[in-house]
Amino acid sequence: MFFSSVRIMSTVSMEPLLHHPVRESVRYAPKSRTFKPSSWSCSTNHKLVFHGRSFCNFRSSNVHALRASTTTDTDLVETLESTDVFFKETFPLKRMETVEGKIFIRLDHGQNNGNWQLTVGCNLPGKWILHWGISRVKYVGSEWDQPPEEMRPRGSIPIKDYAIETPLKKSLSSEGDALHEVKIDLIPTSAIAAINFVLKDEETGSWYQHRGRDFKVPLADYLLDDGNVVAAKRSFGVWPGALGPLSNLLIKAEVSPANGSESSNESREAKKKSRSLEGFYEEQPIAKQVAFDNSVTVSVRKCPETAKNLLYVETDLPGDVFIHWGVCRDDTKTWEIPDAPHPPETVSFRDKALQTRLQPKERGDGCWGLFTIEEGLQGFLFVLKLNKGTWLKCMGNDFYIPLSRSSSLLAKSRQGLSESAQILEKKEEAKEEAKEEASLSAYTNGIINNIRSLVSDISSEKTRKNKSKEAQESILQEIEKLAAEAYSIFRSSIPTFLEEPVVDTEELKAPAKISSGTGTGFEILCQGFNWESHKSGRWYMELKERASELSSLGFTVIWLPPPTESISPEGYMPRDLYNLNSRYGNVDQLKEVVKTFHEVGIKTLGDAVLNHRCAHHQNQNGVWNIFGGHIKWDDRAVVADDPHFQGRGNKSSGDNFHAAPNIDHSQDFVRKDLREWLCWLRKEIGYDGWRLDFVRGFWGGYVKDYLEASAPLFAVGEYWDSLSYTYGEMDHNQDGHRQRIIDWINATNGTAAAFDVTTKGILHSALERCEYWRLSDQKGKPPGVVGWWPSRAVTFIENHDTGSTQGHWRFPGGKEMQGYAYILTHPGTPTVFFDHIFSHYRSEIAALISVRNRNEIHCRSTVQITKAERDVYAAIVGEKVAMKIGPGHYEPSGPQRWSLAAEGKDYKVWETS
């Protein structure tokens, strides 16, 4: 495999194998040996304690003289293998590197000079899938369409009615390097204007695009460059199309009624016929994170001639590796510089330690070092350094290797232990581990008991009569804190999620405010716009006219569109944050619509775009990264790792949005300005909370900072991530997907909720494929975020991106009411899309909202799944509501008397009489 360069950019976790020391082989190593490490953060799951019982590995005593000055690294290894080694341990180093490679696109005749063939490939390891479709000549600019059957390579799978997914196959380049590629045979008789595609890595779920948009290979002369066209300037005129004269077969000339146009059409056709057929080859840079396994081995023996300790270190880390080392005299592990002699290429480091460059191995597969240590010292301390500012520690601590004579004696005594004694010792170790687990279990049980006690207290009749509303609110806040503490404990286990304590809350109604992550718990959210709403120019006034109507339907919160001046009319490319005159209306109209919604009892959410901001001016290199308006920033406000905008800030704490400069939230001045802006919006406009756009782009801890400053009543973040698929079919287990959303919520300390993208995706597959068994996870709970952390799950089936005129991920047609029957009867905070409210679904949605409000279903209501089969899903929620979706049969049973409350195509909802 070949790469242009390799960079270490992400966290590296390094843990010793405490009970089974082995040398792990490298799983994947790049051909290039140029590494640029930048950071190394280590796990703290284990406490590193070296002692004879756990780490020593003994061999029979065969003493040989060891002379470092005259031996090679191979000689050293062989000698150490056969001498009296009293300590030897191999520590696996697992690290993730961002590896750079390329996506290549080639148009040529293929094998045997046959029909034209498009090849798309990648030179990075992975499980690559080409997600592709075509644009037809008559409908240039419209959505994707599926290619003809004869164009689809073997193994392709149709995705709905608009795309194809084809796995890339492994092959070898002419230089012998590994590639992944797919070849598509073009059909001259097909009226295809362009081939559109994106590349997906199934291993990571990441999508790779061209400048933030789909790749587009033009096959038509008149296809305009919208910024995502490849081969635009390769082997062509201005826009001749990739197929040259072949476009005669692809393009029908536009015919005007005017006679004068006929001659120009004829000349255009003549130009096409005279054009020679030309192919192209183009590369696009690509980067992905690849897992690498390395190791460091340390062995110690006594030199029989001098009685000194000989310590040998070897590692398979590539490139230059420095060991920063010292010794200590007691258990305090205080670093000291040992007496000479020192190995070659050793220098003093700030008079506190020594730094030695490890010597390259003869085979070129790592490096090594030999250290002579005087008697009477307790231990050898070290860390590894890959380059300036990058230190490799062990779980956040220095490596510690015991050198004392007592350790050596203990090691030798262990050689004589019988097999039965070692078995007994292992049992003792197991007992110690069991004690630790029991201690943790007791602590967490204590938290749960505290939660139950508080719930019992607030639920009692006496408490409701005697305690004030503020006192009850205080108890509920204490429950929230305990739940967060429990989460921090369980986060380190597998699976790492918080299951909220299930308590009997039938008689408990939440107070007016709990936290910004939950609101009151009884919110029903309306998205108050779609992708086209800006076109009227007076959307705020249109919403104002519908405020009373939305209130009567039972909505308690409305999500308003982005309010700021924006490069894009929809508002998601903001520029001057304090300029609130947008395509939806002016600032006075915004204030008026917020005031009107407050008058009818509906809270308002502002759509805050904090991840990115469009610049006002170019820098000296012509890059747009200088900001004007009320908040004037320079390029220090832009992250450093987005090459498009040449920021001088720190590296991004999330994923970059490549269409605009990504803001560096680690800068104090940036956070200060954004806090002030949000507080100003709360005061000046009257927003009650926030919908936060593209929160995947920056750390959730910054969101916590902004929410604590602006004190919203409710906040929800858009953490959009790809679900897990296997060749076009959604995996049943989506724990990894919902875990990433929950990790973000936890990073905000629970101050924000998140849209439950997991539940939407699973509903898609369940309803579209009639696989309703998907709606129950392996533990019999809802499979989305709502099944793990319901109070922070904002459920939805459609929004302005997935539906409307964009249709990026449209809910299965005709099954929308099944989706609403699910989210409006289940816990979490449900969201209804504007287009669905004002459609023929209106009365059915209103009936479901009425059932939810009448039976006081809230964000923490309990769910008992009673059926999850191929054609039917059914559940009882809060013991008051039963529901089913799917064509299969279900009727609720039990001691309750159930009466039908709402029904429609393939769904029914009952409530207790």
Rosetta blueprint (number, residue, H / E / L):
1 M L
2 F L
3 F L
4 S L
5 S E
6 V E
7 R E
8 I L
9 M L
10 S L
11 T L
12 V E
13 S E
14 M E
15 E L
16 P L
17 L L
18 L L
19 H L
20 H L
21 P L
22 V L
23 R L
24 E L
25 S L
26 V L
27 R L
28 Y L
29 A L
30 P L
31 K L
32 S L
33 R L
34 T L
35 F L
36 K L
37 P L
38 S L
39 S L
40 W L
41 S L
42 C L
43 S L
44 T L
45 N L
46 H L
47 K L
48 L L
49 V L
50 F L
51 H L
52 G H
53 R H
54 S H
55 F H
56 C L
57 N L
58 F L
59 R L
60 S L
61 S L
62 N L
63 V L
64 H L
65 A L
66 L L
67 R L
68 A H
69 S H
70 T H
71 T L
72 T L
73 D H
74 T H
75 D H
76 L H
77 V H
78 E H
79 T H
80 L H
81 E H
82 S H
83 T L
84 D L
85 V E
86 F E
87 F E
88 K E
89 E E
90 T E
91 F E
92 P E
93 L E
94 K E
95 R E
96 M E
97 E E
98 T E
99 V E
100 E E
101 G E
102 K E
103 I E
104 F E
105 I E
106 R E
107 L E
108 D E
109 H L
110 G L
111 Q H
112 N H
113 N H
114 G L
115 N L
116 W L
117 Q E
118 L E
119 T E
120 V E
121 G E
122 C E
123 N L
124 L L
125 P L
126 G L
127 K L
128 W E
129 I E
130 L E
131 H E
132 W E
133 G E
134 I E
135 S E
136 R E
137 V H
138 K H
139 Y H
140 V L
141 G L
142 S L
143 E L
144 W L
145 D E
146 Q L
147 P L
148 P L
149 E H
150 E H
151 M H
152 R L
153 P L
154 R L
155 G L
156 S L
157 I E
158 P E
159 I E
160 K L
161 D L
162 Y L
163 A E
164 I E
165 E E
166 T E
167 P E
168 L L
169 K E
170 K E
171 S E
172 L E
173 S L
174 S L
175 E L
176 G L
177 D L
178 A E
179 L E
180 H E
181 E E
182 V E
183 K E
184 I E
185 D E
186 L L
187 I L
188 P L
189 T L
190 S L
191 A L
192 I E
193 A E
194 A E
195 I E
196 N E
197 F E
198 V E
199 L E
200 K E
201 D E
202 E L
203 E L
204 T L
205 G L
206 S E
207 W E
208 Y E
209 Q L
210 H E
211 R L
212 G L
213 R E
214 D L
215 F E
216 K E
217 V E
218 P E
219 L L
220 A L
221 D L
222 Y L
223 L L
224 L L
225 D L
226 D L
227 G L
228 N L
229 V E
230 V L
231 A L
232 A L
233 K L
234 R L
235 S L
236 F L
237 G L
238 V L
239 W L
240 P L
241 G L
242 A L
243 L L
244 G H
245 P H
246 L H
247 S H
248 N H
249 L H
250 L H
251 I L
252 K L
253 A L
254 E L
255 V L
256 S L
257 P L
258 A L
259 N L
260 G H
261 S H
262 E H
263 S H
264 S H
265 N H
266 E H
267 S H
268 R H
269 E H
270 A H
271 K H
272 K H
273 K H
274 S H
275 R L
276 S L
277 L L
278 E L
279 G L
280 F E
281 Y E
282 E E
283 E E
284 Q E
285 P E
286 I E
287 A E
288 K E
289 Q E
290 V E
291 A E
292 F E
293 D E
294 N E
295 S E
296 V E
297 T E
298 V E
299 S E
300 V E
301 R E
302 K E
303 C L
304 P L
305 E L
306 T L
307 A L
308 K L
309 N E
310 L E
311 L E
312 Y E
313 V E
314 E E
315 T E
316 D L
317 L L
318 P L
319 G L
320 D L
321 V L
322 F E
323 I E
324 H E
325 W E
326 G E
327 V E
328 C E
329 R L
330 D L
331 D L
332 T L
333 K L
334 T L
335 W L
336 E E
337 I L
338 P L
339 D L
340 A L
341 P L
342 H L
343 P L
344 P L
345 E L
346 T E
347 V E
348 S E
349 F E
350 R L
351 D L
352 K L
353 A E
354 L E
355 Q E
356 T E
357 R E
358 L L
359 Q E
360 P E
361 K L
362 E L
363 R L
364 G L
365 D L
366 G L
367 C E
368 W E
369 G E
370 L E
371 F E
372 T E
373 I E
374 E L
375 E L
376 G L
377 L L
378 Q L
379 G E
380 F E
381 L E
382 F E
383 V E
384 L E
385 K E
386 L E
387 N E
388 K L
389 G L
390 T E
391 W E
392 L E
393 K L
394 C E
395 M L
396 G L
397 N E
398 D L
399 F E
400 Y E
401 I E
402 P E
403 L L
404 S L
405 R H
406 S H
407 S H
408 S H
409 L H
410 L H
411 A H
412 K H
413 S H
414 R H
415 Q H
416 G L
417 L L
418 S L
419 E H
420 S H
421 A H
422 Q H
423 I H
424 L H
425 E H
426 K H
427 K H
428 E H
429 E H
430 A H
431 K H
432 E H
433 E H
434 A H
435 K H
436 E H
437 E H
438 A H
439 S H
440 L H
441 S H
442 A H
443 Y H
444 T H
445 N H
446 G H
447 I H
448 I H
449 N H
450 N H
451 I H
452 R H
453 S H
454 L H
455 V H
456 S H
457 D H
458 I H
459 S H
460 S L
461 E H
462 K H
463 T H
464 R H
465 K H
466 N H
467 K L
468 S L
469 K H
470 E H
471 A H
472 Q H
473 E H
474 S H
475 I H
476 L H
477 Q H
478 E H
479 I H
480 E H
481 K H
482 L H
483 A H
484 A H
485 E H
486 A H
487 Y H
488 S H
489 I H
490 F H
491 R L
492 S L
493 S L
494 I L
495 P L
496 T L
497 F L
498 L L
499 E L
500 E L
501 P L
502 V L
503 V L
504 D L
505 T L
506 E L
507 E L
508 L L
509 K L
510 A L
511 P L
512 A L
513 K L
514 I L
515 S E
516 S L
517 G L
518 T L
519 G E
520 T L
521 G L
522 F L
523 E L
524 I L
525 L E
526 C E
527 Q E
528 G L
529 F L
530 N L
531 W L
532 E L
533 S H
534 H H
535 K H
536 S H
537 G L
538 R L
539 W H
540 Y H
541 M H
542 E H
543 L H
544 K H
545 E H
546 R L
547 A H
548 S H
549 E H
550 L H
551 S H
552 S H
553 L H
554 G L
555 F L
556 T L
557 V E
558 I E
559 W E
560 L L
561 P L
562 P L
563 P L
564 T L
565 E L
566 S E
567 I L
568 S L
569 P L
570 E L
571 G L
572 Y L
573 M L
574 P E
575 R L
576 D L
577 L L
578 Y L
579 N L
580 L L
581 N L
582 S E
583 R L
584 Y L
585 G E
586 N L
587 V H
588 D H
589 Q H
590 L H
591 K H
592 E H
593 V H
594 V H
595 K H
596 T H
597 F H
598 H H
599 E H
600 V L
601 G L
602 I L
603 K E
604 T E
605 L E
606 G E
607 D E
608 A E
609 V L
610 L L
611 N L
612 H E
613 R L
614 C L
615 A L
616 H L
617 H E
618 Q E
619 N L
620 Q L
621 N L
622 G L
623 V L
624 W E
625 N E
626 I E
627 F L
628 G L
629 G L
630 H L
631 I L
632 K L
633 W L
634 D L
635 D H
636 R H
637 A H
638 V E
639 V L
640 A L
641 D L
642 D L
643 P L
644 H L
645 F L
646 Q L
647 G L
648 R L
649 G L
650 N L
651 K L
652 S L
653 S L
654 G L
655 D L
656 N L
657 F L
658 H L
659 A L
660 A L
661 P L
662 N E
663 I E
664 D L
665 H L
666 S L
667 Q L
668 D H
669 F H
670 V H
671 R H
672 K H
673 D H
674 L H
675 R H
676 E H
677 W H
678 L H
679 C H
680 W H
681 L H
682 R H
683 K H
684 E H
685 I L
686 G L
687 Y L
688 D L
689 G E
690 W E
691 R E
692 L E
693 D L
694 F L
695 V H
696 R H
697 G H
698 F L
699 W L
700 G H
701 G H
702 Y H
703 V H
704 K H
705 D H
706 Y H
707 L H
708 E H
709 A H
710 S H
711 A L
712 P L
713 L L
714 F E
715 A E
716 V E
717 G E
718 E L
719 Y L
720 W L
721 D L
722 S L
723 L L
724 S L
725 Y E
726 T E
727 Y L
728 G L
729 E E
730 M E
731 D L
732 H L
733 N L
734 Q L
735 D H
736 G H
737 H H
738 R H
739 Q H
740 R H
741 I H
742 I H
743 D H
744 W H
745 I H
746 N H
747 A H
748 T L
749 N L
750 G L
751 T L
752 A L
753 A E
754 A E
755 F E
756 D L
757 V H
758 T H
759 T H
760 K H
761 G H
762 I H
763 L H
764 H H
765 S H
766 A H
767 L H
768 E H
769 R L
770 C L
771 E L
772 Y H
773 W H
774 R H
775 L H
776 S L
777 D L
778 Q L
779 K L
780 G L
781 K L
782 P L
783 P L
784 G L
785 V H
786 V H
787 G H
788 W H
789 W L
790 P H
791 S H
792 R H
793 A E
794 V E
795 T E
796 F L
797 I L
798 E L
799 N L
800 H L
801 D L
802 T L
803 G L
804 S L
805 T L
806 Q L
807 G L
808 H L
809 W L
810 R L
811 F L
812 P L
813 G L
814 G L
815 K L
816 E H
817 M H
818 Q H
819 G H
820 Y H
821 A H
822 Y H
823 I H
824 L L
825 T L
826 H L
827 P L
828 G L
829 T E
830 P E
831 T E
832 V E
833 F E
834 F H
835 D H
836 H H
837 I H
838 F L
839 S L
840 H L
841 Y L
842 R H
843 S H
844 E H
845 I H
846 A H
847 A H
848 L H
849 I H
850 S H
851 V H
852 R H
853 N H
854 R H
855 N L
856 E L
857 I L
858 H L
859 C L
860 R L
861 S L
862 T L
863 V E
864 Q E
865 I E
866 T E
867 K E
868 A E
869 E L
870 R L
871 D L
872 V L
873 Y E
874 A E
875 A E
876 I E
877 V E
878 G L
879 E L
880 K L
881 V E
882 A E
883 M E
884 K E
885 I E
886 G L
887 P L
888 G L
889 H L
890 Y L
891 E L
892 P L
893 S L
894 G L
895 P L
896 Q L
897 R L
898 W E
899 S E
900 L E
901 A E
902 A E
903 E E
904 G E
905 K L
906 D L
907 Y E
908 K E
909 V E
910 W E
911 E E
912 T E
913 S L
